[in-house]
Amino acid sequence: MSKNLAYFSSLSFGDLVIELNFLEIEPTMVLITPAYNKSLLNALGYKGKVEYFQYPNTEIPPLFFNFKSANYLGIISSFFLLRSAIIDYSKKFEIIFYESSWKWKLLSFGVSKCYLKSTSDNIYNSLINKYNLSFSLNKRKNSFTQNMVCSIFPDSRQLEKSIPTSSIEKIYCELLNYGFKVTVYTGRELKNNINHKNIATLNELDDIIRSSNLCITADSMPLHLSYYRKIPVFVFAKKLNKILFPPTIIVDEAWSNFYDTEKLKKWLDNYVIIF
């Protein structure tokens, strides 16, 4: 008797949002993921089958994937926790893993040889090519109106990826010049009468993104959630992450470093306002 198919994800937040595109076309596939992802899946209304395992650590992603901020003991402990979960679930599932990197091969040694993507592949392109997925964004209105809403999400869990406050002020002014209704969602104290709010829950974040006409983000989870909800998104980042960035952002160069707003203005002119 063949085993049911399952997908093992020990990643989180932005990474898991990307993977949901794949899981939604495989409704019978079970998602196996740490319990810390439960709040995100609930917020997004995920209807697929999920089995949660306990990962007793506050580090997200697990320490085994986070060498830069972990000690050797933590990395080894994290590896055995994940490896133990994989062995247990492999008894009843045929498991698909994230990628064919040495880390995932080590975790899945002797269990499975099936991976969602190869190590150097862009994950969006892998999903498009393997599963015939479409990532087309929502159609914009036929004419530009003063009622279009832009939401800015400047923060990341990795501080070096967060948009600097000085850049937020410049981005905000540019968007006002285009006539957008703009809100910055951050816990920072912003000056110059910038309209800003804090977000309390993942449900609130998802609602805000779905009610926006476009989003401006750091290289963080709102980038992938905007794309998942098919909302046009522009990202400010230090450099282009060709493995995780959505393909339209790569092709159209719809991204910019923290201090360059010229690409944002070009994107607004060519991609959002002119139809």
Buried (B, 14 or more C-beta within 10 A) or exposed (E): EEEEBBBBBBBBBBBBBBBBBBBBEBEEBBBBBBEBBEEBBEBBEBEBBBBBBEBEBEBBBBBBBBEEEBEEEBBEBBBEBBBEBBEEBBEEBBBBBBBBBEBBBEBBEEBBEEBBBEEEBBBBBBBBEEEEBEBEBEEBEEEBEEEBBBBBBBBBEEEEBBBEBEBBBBBBEBBBEBBBBBBBBBEEEBEEEBEBEEBEEBBBBBEBBEEBBBBBBBBBBBBBBBBBBBBBBBBBBEEBBEBBBBBBBBEBEBBBEBEEBEBBBBBBEEBBBEE
